[in-house]
Structure formats: structure tokens, C-alpha cells
Amino acid sequence: MGVDAEEMKRKMREKLMKPQYNVEDLYHNRGFCPWIATNPLFGNITLAVIAINAVWIAIDTDLNPAETLIQAHLVFIVMENLFCAFFTFEISMRFISFNGKRHCFRDGWFVFDSILVTIMIIETWVVPVSMISSGASDGASMGDASILRLVRMARLARLSRLAKLLKAVPELAILIKSIGAASRSVTVFFVLWLLVVYVFAIVCRMLGDGQPIGAQYFRSVPEAMITLFLDGILPGTAAFVHNIIDGNLVLFPIVLFFIFLAGITVMYMLVGVIINTVGAIAASEKEGTQVLNLAEDLRFAFASLNLDVEAAMSLYEFNKVLAEPEIAFIVIDCGVDLAILADTSELIFQEPGISENGLTFPGFIEIVLNLRGSLACTVKDTKEQCKTMKKFIAHSSAELSLQVADQFKMLKEQLVEMMDAMETMNADRDNEDSD
């Protein structure tokens, strides 16, 4: 029940270690329009106008009874034209900024915003101009008023631009992702609710059969389920419980137990799952931000040092990279002790995949992330440490065995030479004695 935070972090790492899509890479390098489109101040102004436009839609809905824009008060006409002009200017700047206009179709946000701006232009400028040119200045002369209402309802599509606020406010994105991640668990709890309601609906239907209270609340099993769900689980159950007490005392403890079971116990379980999910998503998003920043900084630093991020590094190249001030600053800023990272470099390159093929750029990022001092030690880390120590001991034992074998070999050779020398001396001595 719930989500696996570690699995989410792992998938987030794998995704964010790759080069990230940035629409600004498709823009011209210089010019007025690219400068406007990539200006952070202009981006913040656009988000503010989107929020203001969302509020204005509510004001227009409440205070503007006109079917068409040309029938509205001057204030509404001016505001609608200002919004339309700004969003047209904004989308035009982005379109002109593309280095190759066909690239605009590769950007989902641009296509989405273009559709909304087109609808806005049709509603604000095309339809009123068409009405004025045709002499239809009032809604009646345009025919069916429902068509005009549909045109006016089209402005609700602008509210979908509020989705851009998810990029500006990460907390909103965390909540949305949490709802999606917790959907399976929430569905399981709703099924549990349904089972509890169904069982108690049958009990209440049987005990209330033939009584006024049964005819009022439990005339059938489906109606009993609706009554228990709406009046038993949802707020405002006081009148319902009092009626149960007045009508049938036998039903009172059963219904009360049902309220505690379904309305309190299961609800708190559901809240606990959602809180756990939100915590896991928040941790995953925080991890993702750190991974993205680290990957982008290292990729920029590698490019400035003329290093190929696609090429695997050897142990010598790894230590040489760590000696670069730019790389060292990024690693230390991530919370890694540079000295410890350098000391463990030989152990890192003793891994089978790394020792044979070298260390890749994603592997370098993974090592830096795993050696952050802020990480809590887990059973997995202890297991990995044991594996590392075992490999180190095995490697040291193998080297020691080779050294001992070499020493014994040398000793054996020396003993053989000494025995040969002694045999030669004995032979010479025998020859002298015979002479």
C-alpha cells in the first residue's frame, strides 16, 4: 500500500541524468524576439497575466450579462482586447524566435498556447468584426443564442493555461503527482468503503423491514447504501442518528459502529496513505531537482573543459577530472567530501563493469550522488559496504597470494642455485682429493 520512494528516486535519477529538453535550444542565438522570449522577467509577467486573466473570467461571468463582446460594457471590451493583445504578442515573440519555424511543432507548450490564443482571437476580434460587418450588432440577429453562448464558453479554455503555474510553483506539481501516484491506493480504499457500506446496508434493510424508520431510510438495499454513504460517512450525521434513535434503538449501535468504522477509521487510513504518498513524491521531486542541477552543472563544466560526456573515463582521467577546480567546486557544493571521493577512486574502478569499460558520465553522477554526506545509512548501504570490503579483501588476498608465490618461487630458485653450487664445490673437492 502506497508508493516506493526509493524506486521513484531511482527512476527520477535515470530520467534526469540525460540531457533535458529546453525550448530555448531551438531559438535563435541573438535578436530582439529571442531576448524577449527567454527573458525571465517577461516569463514572470506572462504568468501574472495568466493568473489575472483567470480571475477576470470569474468577474466577467458574474458581472457581464451580454451574449457577445460588442454588447458588453466598455470595461469588459477594453480588458478582453488587452488580454488578447498581450497573449498574441507573447506567442508571436516565441514563434519568431524559433530557428526554423517548423521546430515550433516540436514544442508541446507552444502548440497548446497557440490553440488557446487562436480561440481567443476568434472570440475577441474575428466574431465581433464579422458581426459588425454583417450588421448583426445584437445577439437576436445572429440567430440561435446558444451559438453565442458556445463562443463565450470558449473562454473557459483559457483556464487550462493555469497549468503553466505548475512549472513556476513546484509544490503544486508535487500535489498533482501525489494524487496520481496515490490513485491506486485510494481506489482500494473506496472498494473497502463500498464493501462495508454494502454489508451494513443489508443488515439495516433486514432489521428495518416493516418499520417506519425502514421505510424512511432503508426501503431497499441500494437506497440503504445511499443513505449510509451520504448520511453516515459524509458530514452532518446528527439528524440522521437522532432519527435512528427515535425510530429503532436496535439500529442505533449498528449505524453508530458503521460511522466509526467507515467514516473515521477508513478515512484516517486513507489520509495516512495520501500523506505518505505526498511525502514520497516530495522527496522524489527534491532528489530530482538535485540530480538535474548536478547533471546540468557537470555537463556545462565538461563542455568548458573540452571533455566528452559520451566517452568513458579511466582511473587516471577520473582523478584528473576531480583535480579541476570547476568540477571540485560542483562536487563539494553537492555535499560530497572530495578527499573521500578521491580515496575511494581505486575501489570504484574495481567494479567489474567499470574496470572493463570505464566510468560513464551517468555513472560519475551516480557515484557523486551516492557519496553525499547528508544521506542516511540504510541496510542497502551496509550490504554494499560489505560487498566492497569483501571484494577489497579478496583482491588484497589475491595480490598477497601472488606476492607470496613469487617469493617462494624466488626462494626455490635460490635454493636450487645453492644446491647446484654445493654439488659443484663437492665435485671440485673430490677431483682435488683424487689428484
N, C-alpha and C positions, 0 to 999 in steps of 0.2 A: 504494500500500500504506500503510495507516494512516489517520489522520484529519486533516482540515484544521483546525488550531487557530483560524485567523483566521475561518473560516466559522462555527465553533462560537461564537466570541466575538460575531460579528455577530448570530447568531440569539438568543444569550443577551441581548444588549442590547435587541433588538426586543421580546423577551418581558417583560423586567423593567422596561422603561420604562412599561409600562401599570400601572394600579393593581392591586396584588396582593390576592388573596383572603385575608381574615382572618376566621376564625370569630367572633372577638370582636366584629366589627361587627354580628353577628346577636344578640348578648346584650343583656340589659337594662343600662342605664347605671349602675344602683346596686342595692344589695341584697347580702345575705349570700352567696347562692349564686353570683352573678356574681363576687363578690370572691374566693370560694374557687376557682372555675373558672379565673380569669385570674391567680391568684397564682403567680408564678414558683417560689416555694418549694414549693407544693403540686404543681406540674408536675414539679419535680425529684424530689420524694418518690415520685410516681407512677412515674417512670422507674426509680427504685431498686427499688420493689416489683416492677415487671415483671421486672427482672433477677434479683431474689431468687427470684421465682416460677419463672423458668426453671431456676435452679439446684435449686430444691426438687423440680421434676418429675423431675430425674435421681436425686435422693436417694430420692424416693418409688418410682421404678421399680426401684431396686436393693434397697431395704430393706422395702418394703411388699408382701407376697405376697397380701394379701387381695383378693378379687374385687370387693367393694363397700366403700363407706366405713364402713358401720356395723360391718363385721367387722374394720376396721383398728385399729391401736394408737391409744391416746388422743392421742398426739403428732400423728399424721397427721390425726386428726379435727379437732383444735384448729387446726392450721395451715391445713387446707383451708377451714375456716369463717372464719378470719381473712382469708385471701386473698379469699374470695368476698364477705365483708362490705365490705372496702376497695374492691374494684372496683365493687360495687353502689353504694356511697356516691359514688364518683368519677363514675360515669356518671349518677347521679341529679342531682348538682350541675350537671353540664353540661346535662342535659335541662331542669331547672327554669330555668336561666339564659337559655334561648332566648326572645327577644322575639317570640312567635308560635311555638308548638310545631311547626307544620308546617315551619318552617325547618330543623329537625333533619335532615330527609331531604336537604337540600342539602349537608350536610357529610359527606363520604365517611368520614372517620375516626370520626365519631360512629356512623354506621351499622355500620361494621366492628366497633368496640368493643362496640356494643350486642348484636350477634350473639354475640360471644365471651362476654360476661357472661351472656347468656341461657343459653347452653350450660353455663356454669359453675354457674349457679343450678340448672338441671335436674339436673346431676350431683351437686352438693353438698347441695342441700336437697330438691328435689322427689322424686328417686328414693329416697333414704333414708326420707323421710316416708311415701312410698307403700308401701315395704316394711314399715315398722313398723306402719302402719295395717292392712295386709292380713295381718299375722302372719308374713310371709316374712322372717325375720331372717337367714337363711343363703342362700347362693347356690344350693344344690341345690333349694330350694323355689321358686325363681324360674323354674325350667325350664332352658332351654339356657344353659350358661355362656358361650357365645360372645356372647350378647346383652350380658351383663355386661361382657365384655372390650371390646365396642364402646363401651359407655358410658364405660369407663375410658380407652379410646383417644382419646375426645373431648377429653381434657385436652391432647393434643398440639396442638390448635388454638390453645391459649394462646401457644405459642411464636411464632406469627405476630405477636404484639404486639411482639416484639423489633424489628419493622420501625420502630417509633417511635424507636428509638435512632439511626436514620439521620438524623433531624432534629436530634438532640442532638449527634451526632458526625459532622460534615461529611466527615471523612476516609473513613468507611465508605461514604457516598453516592458519593464520588469513585471508590472502588474498584468499586462496583456498576455505576456508569455506564461506567467504563472497560471492564469485561467486556462490557457490551452494545455499546459502540462498536467494540471490537476483535473482535466475533464474526465478522464477515465475513472479516477477515484471518486469524483463527485457523482458520476453515473452509477457506480456501485452503491453508494450511499442512498441514492434515490430509489434504486431497486430494493434495498433493505427497507426503506421507508414504505414502499409500496406493499411489500410482504407483510410488514407489521400492520399497516392500515387494513389490508385485506383480511387478515386473521381476526382482528378486533371488530371489523365491520360484520363479519359472520356472527361473532359472539353477541354483539349488540342487537343484530337483527333477530336472532333467536330469542334473546331474553326480553326484548321489547315488543315481540309479536302480540297483537291483540290488545295493546295498551295505548292510551293517548300519546304518551311520550314516544312510543314506537312509531305511531302514525305521523308524528310531527318531525322526527329526525331520522328514523330507520325504516322507511316504508319498503325499501329493497336494499340488496347488498350494494349496488352501485351508489344509491343515494346515501347509504350509511358510510361508504368510503369517502364520498364528497364531504359529508358532514364532519367526519372525523378529521379529514385533512384540512378543511377550511377553518372549522371552529375549534378543532383540537390542537392542531400544530401551529397555525398562524396566530398572531396576537389577537387579543380581545375575546378570550375564552370565559370570562367571568359570567356573563349572562347565560352562556351555554351550560356551564357547570351548575349554576343555580337552578336552571330548568330541569337538569338531570336529577338534582336532589329533590325537587318538588314532585317530579313525576315517578321516579323509580330509584329507591335507595340501593337496590342491588346493582344497578348500573353505575352508581357514583364511584365506588372504588375501582371498578374496571376502567372507566373513562379516565379517572384521575391517574391511574397507573399508566394508561396509554399516553397521556400528555407528558408525564415524566419520562417515559421510555423513548417515545418518538420525538417529542418536542424539545427535550433537554439533553438527554444522553447522546442520541444520534447527532443532534445539532452541534454539540461540543466536539464530538469526534470529527464531524465534517470541518468545523473551524480549525481543529488541530491539523488535519491533513492540508488544508489550504495554507495555513501559516507555515507548515513545514515546506510546502512547495514554493511559497514566496521566498523563504529563506534560501532554499536551494537555488532558485533562479537568480536571486540577488548575488549569491556567492559566485555563481557561474558567470553572470554579467561582469562582476568585478574582476574575476580572473580573465575574462575575455578582453576587458579594457587593458589590463596589464600586458597580456600577450600581444595584443595589437600594437600598443605603444612600443614594446620591446622589439617586435619584429620590424616595425617601420623605422625605428631609430637605428637598428643594426643594419638594415638594408641600405639606408642612406649613408651610414658610416662606411660600409663595404664599398659602395659606389664611389665615395670621395677618396678612398684609398686604392681605387682601381682593382678591387678584389672581386672575383666572380662568385656570386652566391650560388650558382648552379654546380660549381666544382667542389669535390670533396677535399677536406683538409687532412694533411698528415699531422703527426705529433709535433714536428718541427714548426709547421705552418700554424698550428693551433697556439703554441706558445708565442710565436711571433705576433699573432693577431692580438693576444692578450697584452702584449707589451705596448701596443699602440695606445696613446693617451685617450683618443676618442672612444675606442672600444672599452677601455678600462673604466672610463667615466660612466658609460652606459651600464656596464655590469655592476659597478658599485652602487649606482643610483637605483638599480633593481633590488638591492638588498643582499647582494652576494659578496662574500669575503673573497677578494681577488687572490689572496695568498693561498687560501684553501683550494680554490679552483685550480690554481697552478700546481699545487702539490698533488692533487688527485688526477692530473692530466694523464700520467702513465697508467693509472688504474682504468681510466676512461677508455684509453686506446687498447686495453687488453680485452675488451669485449669482442666476441667473435665477429660480429658484423662490422664493427668499426675498425678492428685490426686488419681486416682483409680489404675492405672497400674505402676506408677513410671516414671522416666525420662530415656529414652533410650540414647544410645551413639550418634546416629544421631540427636536426639532432643537436646542433650547437645551442639553439634557442631552448630546446627541451632540457638540456643539461643546466643552463643558466637558471631556468625556472625551478628546477628540482633542488637547486642548491641555495635557494633563498633562505635567509636566516629566520624569517617570520613564519615559516611553515612549521606546523606541529608534527611531531614524530608519530607515525602510525605503525601498525603491525606490518603493513606492506613495506614501509621503510626499513624496519628491523630485519625483515626477511631479505630484502635486497642487500642490506649491510652484511648479513650472514653469508649470502651468496658471494658478495665481493670479497669478504675475508677468506672464504673457502677457496675462491679462485686465486687469491693472493698467496695463501699458504701452499696451495697445490703448485703454483708457479714457482714459489721460493723453494719448495721441496724438490721440484724437478731440477731447478738450477743447482741446488746443493748436491743432489744426487749426481749430476753431471760433473760438478767440481770434484766430488769425492772419487768418482770413477776415473776422472783424468788423473788425480793424484795417485790412485792405486796403479793406474797404468804406467805412470812415470816411475813409481816405486818399483813396479815389476821389471821395467826395462833396466832400471839402475841395478836391481839385484841380478838380472841376467848378465849385465855387463860385468858386475863384480865377480860372479861365478866364472865367467869366461876368462877374466883377468887372473883369478886364482888358479884355474886349470893351466893357463899359460905359464904362470910362475912355477907351478909344480913340475910341469914338463921341462922347463929350463933347468930346474934344480936336479931332476933325475938325469938329465943329459950331462950336467957338470959332475955328478957323482960317478957316472959311468966312465967319464974321461979320467 
